[in-house]
């Protein structure tokens, strides 16, 4: 027994060494696996952060399109927006990125956004209707699922709505620690038909300075039912409210007294029309005389003293326009013809004659003066003819949003 205990033979030590080796191998393998998973988790977290930043940039650029739709070359967006771009049409990338925070963002983010016309998937029609600035052009040839990154980013790019279909592609890209994510979406801007009183005249007061026994204001025109002359004054005010020499001068005679609304458009609607005119390049801070620029689907004049007493013709019977003057007065005489709606917002709140007509000209559509201001008609023939089709032309831009099923992540061309 003592001999066996003193013997150096046996397998215990070898077994122990083998077991220790196996345990070390297992531990090292587990450590390597855990380390690999940690690294992979970090990479995935960086990719997820890149995803979130890229998607946020896409949404921010779409928001800018909601505020400022590029209807003409004058409103076009920069070729691209990035961290080094200072432009009012670009998102504030620094502020957006800082909102995410975290160690991944701290490594540094490179980003870029682009706004490009969808002219490749909806080419400009060869005979685009003359009123595309009033209504979106047909999108019947558009293929919203089509996107070619190489073509959309190739120089030169078109960064305004050239084909006038109210659609633009937005592309956003974010890269963190070499993990790049790129997103695109086709954005469409809504067109909103603003509420407007369907009256041949809406004003504080009306006066006809002609003693002839003839129609000067035709309240029906080609409409199925006659419209009305709406005034904010009371019938009890007599000629200080509606002054006509003969009843037939307004025919069919339909006068609405004590019109309740002080304005034809809300201040918010007026602002939307102003912003849309800026987008279309038909906004003017000041106008005097009778420039050709008065014609167009939408013309917005901030301050104007308009006097048209020649033989100009603005717009057409087929494509009437909308003329809005925020501050100022307007006179249409001679043989001037205007097809459409003339709205004098009268922000100066004058009780004078804000809109005057004279001569043998014609306004076919409707006119309005806000507040206490009046309409003075001194024409020698039928001078104002109602057209109920003009009210559908009072169109502003609403919100812009990504069309369903066009948002996607792509592999960038470069």
ABEGO torsion letter per residue (X at the ends): XAAAAABABEAAAAAAAAAAAAAAAAAAAAAAAAAAAAAAAAAAAAAAAAAAAAAAAAAAAAAAAAABBBABAAABBBABBBAABBBAABBBAAAAAAAAEEAAAAAEBBBBBBBBBAAAABBBBABBBAAAAABBBBAAABBAABBBAAAAABOBBBABBAAGAGBBBBBBBBBBGGBBBBBBBBBBBBBBBBBBBBBABBBABBBBBBABBBBABBAAEABABBBBBBBABBAAAEAAABBBABAAABOBBBBBBGBABABABBAAAAAAAAAAAAAAGABBABBBEBBAAABEABBBBABBBBBBABABBBEBAABBBBBBBABEBBBBBEABBBBEBBBBAGAAGBABBABBBBEABBBBEBBBBBEABBBBBABABBABBBBAAAAAABBBBBBBBBBBGABBBBBBAX
